[in-house]
Amino acid sequence: MTATLRWTLVACATALGQTQSAAPQTPAPQSAAPQAANSAPRWRVQYFYDQAKSSLVFHDIQFFSPLHGMAIGNIQDGKSRKPAAVVTTDGGEHWSLTPIEDHPISLFLLNDTLGWMVTEHGLWQTTEAGKDWHKLPHPPAQPLRVFFTDANNGWAACLKKAVLATHDGGRHWEPVAVAAEPNGAPDRSAYTWIAFANATHGIITGINQPVQRFAPMFPAWLDPEDALSRRETPHLAYALTTNDGGKTWKTESASLIGRITRVRLAPDGVGLGLIEYADSFRFPSEAYKIDWKTGKNATIFRDKRYAITDVWVTPGGGAFLAGVETTGEVRSVSPGKIKVFQTSDWTTWNDEPVDYRAIAQRVLLAGAGDGVWLATDNGMILRWK
């Protein structure tokens, strides 16, 4: 199963680099032991929504410069939800909490003023760095994530096995026809992630989820034994790649176990891919280094103790892996201590000390220039120093 997964990433990288397909490599048996860093916290809290009767669950964080950034999510108070955003204009030294009009899903920021927000009921745009949002016409399919290479040209990864393209900043959309070509029922298929290495080379990934013969009666936290015995079934993974700025796309698909949840690409040819697994699988997650110019890749990190939920490639050639320590057998329902590993040479991973208060189930990474930030699903934002 891992070989199939690796082959999927090889195929994607090969399509991006326009090279001949390389044979899948044999993955390393496990990650190298992380090296302990200085005990002083390198990840320090910059913002914490600390309210007794409510919590702020961040769904996305983006920085469009080392000074300007934004995180979006929902304030949860019992059964009620209120959409909200926090914005900084000084690199995270100060954050302002502001309400927004719809429950957010994801965010894309092009520059210091222009950005787009995907919500549960459509697509919004800001031209004032998040101070004000106006709703755009609803796309013909429900987007999960958007990506723009400039103020006009962008793409939306959507439900129902749809990818859309726009050439006027999101006011009008047209389908990318090849996205519908892979096998799999549209009702159980979606494109979920978009990454570009530069203005011309990009990838859109997706998934088809097979029908479950016996749906679980109870959530994992209520019936952990059932969750652990529930085998994750293979499914189709989709990938669209372009080498000409989205004028044409090539489609790839493969059957695998686990979900490709992140792909980060850097202009110099390096990238990171992240696959996350179900509770019953041996490893919580697996990270891959991708050379999208040559089609080569290799496992760089997998460890039973840590569930990695996001990855980041820095402009200087290094990388970060962020997640949580696994606690208990049912990993998906138990919060744990946040763990972040950093490398500058892609062989030695430093275990970067994190503020002791940082506990979460999932974490998100974002960066700009030499700054890197981390947001949690319990209202905390930290910066790497």
C-alpha positions in Angstrom: 0.0 0.0 0.0 2.8 2.4 0.8 4.5 1.6 -2.6 1.2 2.5 -4.3 1.1 5.7 -2.4 4.6 6.6 -3.3 3.9 5.8 -6.9 1.1 8.3 -6.8 3.4 11.0 -5.6 6.1 10.0 -8.1 3.5 10.2 -10.9 2.4 13.7 -9.7 6.0 14.9 -9.4 6.9 13.4 -12.8 4.0 15.1 -14.5 5.0 18.4 -13.0 8.6 18.0 -14.1 7.8 16.5 -17.5 10.3 13.7 -17.0 10.1 9.9 -17.5 8.4 7.9 -14.8 10.7 6.6 -12.1 10.2 3.3 -10.3 8.8 3.6 -6.8 11.5 3.6 -4.2 11.4 1.4 -1.1 10.5 3.6 1.9 12.6 3.9 5.0 11.5 1.6 7.8 10.8 4.5 10.1 11.8 8.1 10.6 15.2 9.0 11.9 15.1 9.9 15.6 14.5 13.7 16.0 17.4 15.6 17.6 16.6 17.4 20.8 16.9 21.2 20.4 17.6 23.9 23.0 15.1 23.5 25.9 14.0 27.2 25.6 10.7 27.4 23.6 11.3 28.2 20.0 7.5 28.2 19.3 6.0 31.0 21.4 2.4 31.9 21.8 1.3 35.1 20.1 -2.5 34.8 20.4 -4.8 32.7 22.6 -8.5 32.8 22.6 -9.0 32.1 26.3 -12.7 32.1 27.2 -14.3 30.0 29.9 -17.5 29.1 28.0 -16.4 29.1 24.4 -13.5 28.1 22.1 -12.1 29.3 18.8 -11.4 26.5 16.3 -9.1 27.7 13.5 -9.7 26.2 10.1 -7.0 28.0 8.1 -4.1 30.5 8.6 -2.3 32.4 5.8 0.4 35.0 5.8 0.8 37.2 2.7 3.9 39.0 4.0 6.1 38.8 7.1 3.8 41.4 8.7 0.3 40.7 7.4 -1.6 37.5 8.3 -5.0 36.1 9.0 -6.5 33.1 10.6 -10.2 32.1 10.2 -12.5 29.8 12.2 -15.6 29.4 14.3 -16.2 30.4 17.9 -18.0 27.5 19.4 -20.3 28.0 22.5 -22.1 24.8 23.2 -24.1 23.9 20.0 -23.8 27.4 18.5 -21.1 28.6 16.1 -20.1 32.1 15.2 -17.6 32.7 12.3 -14.6 34.9 13.1 -11.2 36.0 11.9 -8.1 37.3 13.6 -5.9 39.6 11.7 -2.4 41.0 12.3 -0.4 43.8 10.6 2.8 43.6 12.6 3.9 40.0 12.3 1.7 38.6 15.0 2.7 40.9 17.8 -0.9 42.1 18.0 -4.1 40.4 16.7 -7.6 41.8 16.2 -10.6 39.5 16.5 -13.4 40.4 14.0 -16.7 38.7 13.1 -17.3 37.4 9.6 -20.6 36.7 7.9 -20.3 33.0 7.0 -18.7 29.9 8.4 -15.2 29.6 6.9 -13.6 26.6 5.3 -10.3 27.9 3.8 -8.4 31.1 2.9 -6.1 32.3 0.2 -4.2 35.6 0.4 -2.5 36.9 -2.7 -0.9 40.1 -1.3 -1.2 42.6 1.5 -4.7 43.6 0.5 -6.3 41.0 -1.8 -7.6 37.7 -0.7 -10.4 35.1 -1.0 -12.3 33.1 1.6 -14.2 29.9 0.9 -17.2 29.4 3.2 -19.9 26.9 3.7 -22.2 28.9 1.4 -19.9 30.3 -1.2 -16.9 32.5 -1.9 -15.9 35.9 -0.5 -13.2 38.5 -1.5 -11.4 41.2 0.4 -9.5 44.1 -1.1 -8.8 45.6 2.3 -6.7 43.0 4.0 -9.6 41.4 5.7 -11.2 44.6 7.1 -14.2 44.1 4.8 -15.5 41.2 2.7 -17.9 41.1 -0.2 -19.6 38.0 -1.4 -18.9 36.8 -5.0 -21.4 35.0 -7.2 -21.7 31.4 -6.0 -19.5 29.1 -8.2 -21.3 26.3 -10.1 -19.8 23.8 -7.6 -19.1 24.1 -3.9 -15.4 24.9 -3.4 -13.3 23.6 -0.6 -10.1 25.6 -1.5 -9.0 28.2 -4.1 -5.6 29.3 -5.4 -4.8 32.4 -7.5 -1.6 33.1 -9.4 -2.6 36.7 -9.9 -5.5 39.0 -9.3 -7.5 37.4 -12.1 -6.5 33.8 -12.7 -7.3 31.1 -10.2 -8.7 27.6 -9.6 -11.2 26.1 -7.2 -11.0 22.5 -5.8 -14.6 21.5 -5.3 -17.0 18.8 -4.2 -18.7 16.5 -6.8 -15.3 15.7 -8.5 -15.1 19.3 -9.9 -12.3 21.8 -10.5 -13.2 25.3 -11.7 -11.1 28.0 -13.3 -11.6 31.8 -13.3 -10.0 34.6 -15.2 -11.8 37.6 -13.6 -10.9 37.2 -9.9 -13.7 34.8 -9.1 -16.7 36.5 -10.5 -17.2 33.9 -13.2 -16.1 30.2 -13.2 -15.8 27.5 -15.8 -15.2 23.8 -15.3 -11.9 22.1 -16.0 -13.2 19.2 -18.0 -10.4 16.7 -17.3 -11.2 16.8 -13.6 -14.3 14.7 -14.2 -12.4 12.0 -16.2 -11.1 9.7 -13.4 -13.2 6.8 -12.2 -15.4 7.2 -9.2 -18.9 8.5 -8.5 -19.1 12.3 -8.2 -21.2 12.2 -5.1 -18.4 10.5 -3.2 -15.5 12.4 -4.8 -13.9 15.8 -4.2 -10.8 17.7 -5.0 -9.4 19.0 -1.7 -6.0 20.7 -2.1 -4.1 23.0 -4.6 -0.4 23.8 -4.6 1.7 25.7 -7.1 5.5 25.8 -7.2 5.5 28.9 -9.4 3.2 30.6 -11.9 3.3 27.6 -14.3 3.8 24.4 -12.3 0.9 23.3 -10.1 -1.0 20.3 -8.7 -4.6 19.7 -7.5 -5.3 16.6 -5.4 -8.5 14.8 -4.5 -10.1 11.6 -3.3 -12.9 9.2 -4.0 -14.4 7.5 -1.0 -15.9 4.1 -1.6 -19.3 3.1 -0.2 -19.1 1.8 3.4 -20.9 -1.5 3.7 -21.4 -1.2 7.4 -21.5 2.4 8.7 -20.3 2.9 12.3 -23.2 3.2 14.8 -21.3 5.5 17.1 -18.5 8.1 16.8 -15.0 7.0 17.6 -14.8 8.7 21.0 -17.9 6.8 22.1 -16.9 3.4 20.8 -13.1 3.2 20.5 -12.9 -0.5 20.1 -15.1 -0.3 17.0 -12.9 2.6 15.6 -9.7 0.5 16.0 -11.2 -2.6 14.4 -12.6 -0.6 11.5 -10.2 -1.2 8.6 -9.5 1.7 6.3 -10.4 0.6 2.7 -8.4 1.5 -0.4 -9.8 4.4 -2.4 -8.9 6.4 -5.5 -6.6 9.3 -5.1 -6.8 12.0 -7.9 -4.2 14.4 -9.1 -4.3 17.1 -11.8 -1.0 18.6 -12.8 -0.2 21.6 -15.0 3.1 22.9 -16.5 1.7 25.9 -18.4 -0.1 27.9 -15.7 -3.4 26.0 -15.9 -3.9 26.3 -19.6 -3.9 22.5 -19.8 -4.1 19.8 -17.1 -3.0 16.2 -17.0 -5.0 13.8 -14.8 -3.6 10.9 -12.7 -5.3 8.4 -10.3 -4.3 5.5 -8.2 -5.8 3.2 -5.5 -4.2 3.7 -2.1 -4.8 3.6 1.7 -4.5 6.9 3.5 -5.4 10.4 2.4 -3.0 13.0 0.7 -3.9 16.0 2.9 -1.0 18.4 2.1 1.3 19.1 -0.8 3.8 22.0 -0.5 6.0 23.0 -3.4 8.9 25.4 -3.6 10.2 27.1 -6.8 13.6 25.4 -6.5 12.1 21.9 -7.2 11.7 20.6 -3.7 8.4 19.8 -2.0 6.6 18.0 0.8 3.7 15.6 0.7 1.7 14.5 3.7 -0.5 11.4 4.0 -2.7 10.8 7.0 -4.1 7.4 8.1 -7.1 6.1 10.1 -6.9 5.1 13.7 -6.5 1.4 12.9 -3.4 2.0 10.7 0.1 1.4 12.2 1.3 5.0 11.6 -0.8 8.1 12.1 0.9 9.9 9.2 3.7 9.8 6.7 5.7 12.7 5.2 7.5 12.6 1.8 10.1 14.8 0.3 9.3 15.4 -3.4 11.6 16.5 -6.1 8.9 17.7 -8.6 11.5 18.4 -11.3 12.9 14.9 -11.5 10.0 12.8 -10.2 12.0 11.3 -7.3 10.7 11.2 -3.7 11.5 9.6 -0.4 9.9 9.0 3.0 11.4 11.5 5.4 9.3 11.0 8.5 6.8 8.5 10.1 6.6 7.7 13.7 3.9 6.0 15.8 4.3 8.6 18.5 3.4 11.7 16.4 0.4 12.5 14.2 1.7 15.1 11.7 -1.1 17.3 10.4 0.7 19.9 8.4 4.1 20.5 6.6 5.9 23.6 5.4 8.8 24.3 3.1 10.8 27.4 3.8 12.4 29.7 1.2 15.9 29.0 2.6 15.6 25.3 1.7 14.5 23.9 5.1 11.2 22.4 6.2 8.8 22.0 9.2 6.6 19.1 10.2 3.9 19.9 12.8 1.4 17.7 14.7 0.6 16.3 18.1 1.8 13.6 20.3 -0.5 10.6 20.1 -2.4 9.8 23.3 -4.4 6.7 23.6 -5.2 4.2 20.9 -7.9 6.3 19.2 -5.7 9.1 17.9 -8.4 11.1 16.2 -10.3 12.0 19.3 -7.6 12.7 21.8 -5.8 16.1 22.1 -2.1 15.9 22.7 1.0 18.1 23.2 2.0 19.9 20.0 5.2 18.7 18.4 7.2 20.5 15.7 10.2 19.2 13.9 12.5 21.4 11.8 15.3 20.6 9.3 17.7 22.6 7.3 19.4 19.7 5.6 16.5 17.2 5.1 18.4 14.5 7.0 18.4 15.7 10.7 15.1 16.7 12.3 15.3 18.9 15.3 12.6 18.6 17.9 11.7 22.3 18.4 10.5 23.2 22.0 6.9 24.4 22.0 5.2 26.5 24.7 3.9 24.0 27.3 0.4 25.3 27.1 0.1 24.3 23.4 -2.3 21.3 23.3 -4.5 20.4 20.3 -5.8 17.7 18.0 -4.8 19.4 14.8 -2.4 22.2 13.9 -1.9 24.3 10.8 1.2 26.0 9.4 1.7 29.2 7.4 4.7 31.3 6.5 6.1 34.3 4.7 9.7 35.4 4.3 11.6 33.9 7.2 8.5 33.8 9.5 6.6 30.7 10.2 3.3 30.5 12.3 1.3 27.7 13.7 -2.5 27.8 14.5 -4.3 25.2 16.6 -7.9 23.9 16.7 -8.3 25.4 20.2 -7.7 29.1 19.4 -3.9 29.4 19.8 -1.4 30.9 17.3 2.4 30.5 17.9 5.4 31.9 16.0 8.8 30.2 15.5 11.6 32.3 16.9 
